[in-house]
Amino acid sequence: MIEPRPSAASWRAHVDTAIDPRFERAFAILDAVHAERQRTDERRVSRILALRGELAQLLAALDGRPTDRSPRETS
């Protein structure tokens, strides 16, 4: 018997808890960026940039890279 395919949300929840709970926050940030792109007010660009910065710091932490760098520093 073939089991039904899990929904994206249930798969994400499984991955979140199985690998690292910080992935839950990463997915929430991606969802927030998508929601901000749908908005039409003038502050959406700054909110998207702030969310992307937060996501970059979170992913750096997940990769084990330093996260306390100034945005003006170059790699």
C-alpha positions as CSV (number, residue, x, y, z in Angstrom):
1,M,0.0,0.0,0.0
2,I,1.3,3.4,-0.9
3,E,1.3,6.1,1.8
4,P,0.0,9.5,0.9
5,R,2.7,12.2,0.3
6,P,3.1,14.5,3.3
7,S,2.3,18.1,2.9
8,A,5.0,20.7,2.6
9,A,4.2,22.0,6.1
10,S,4.5,18.5,7.7
11,W,7.7,17.8,5.9
12,R,9.1,21.1,7.0
13,A,8.1,20.4,10.6
14,H,9.8,17.0,10.4
15,V,13.0,18.6,9.0
16,D,12.9,21.3,11.5
17,T,12.9,19.0,14.5
18,A,15.1,16.3,13.0
19,I,18.0,18.5,11.9
20,D,18.0,21.8,13.9
21,P,15.1,23.7,15.4
22,R,16.6,26.9,14.0
23,F,15.3,25.8,10.6
24,E,11.8,26.6,11.8
25,R,12.9,30.2,12.2
26,A,14.5,30.2,8.7
27,F,11.3,29.0,7.1
28,A,9.3,31.6,9.1
29,I,11.6,34.3,7.7
30,L,11.2,33.0,4.2
31,D,7.4,33.1,4.6
32,A,7.6,36.6,6.0
33,V,9.7,37.8,3.0
34,H,7.1,36.3,0.6
35,A,4.3,38.0,2.5
36,E,6.2,41.4,2.4
37,R,6.6,41.1,-1.3
38,Q,2.8,41.0,-1.6
39,R,2.4,44.3,0.3
40,T,2.3,47.6,-1.5
41,D,3.4,50.1,1.2
42,E,6.7,52.0,1.0
43,R,8.3,50.3,4.1
44,R,8.2,46.8,2.6
45,V,11.7,47.1,1.0
46,S,13.3,47.9,4.3
47,R,11.4,45.1,6.0
48,I,12.5,42.6,3.3
49,L,16.1,43.8,3.7
50,A,15.9,43.4,7.5
51,L,14.5,39.9,7.1
52,R,17.1,38.9,4.6
53,G,19.8,40.1,7.0
54,E,18.3,38.1,9.8
55,L,18.1,35.0,7.6
56,A,21.8,35.5,6.6
57,Q,22.8,35.6,10.2
58,L,20.8,32.5,11.0
59,L,22.2,30.6,8.1
60,A,25.7,31.6,9.1
61,A,25.1,30.3,12.6
62,L,23.8,27.0,11.1
63,D,26.9,26.7,9.0
64,G,29.1,27.5,12.0
65,R,30.4,30.8,10.6
66,P,30.9,33.9,12.7
67,T,27.7,36.0,12.8
68,D,28.8,39.2,14.5
69,R,30.3,40.8,11.4
70,S,29.5,44.4,10.5
71,P,27.4,44.7,7.3
72,R,30.2,47.0,5.9
73,E,32.9,44.3,6.2
74,T,33.8,42.4,3.1
75,S,34.4,38.7,2.9
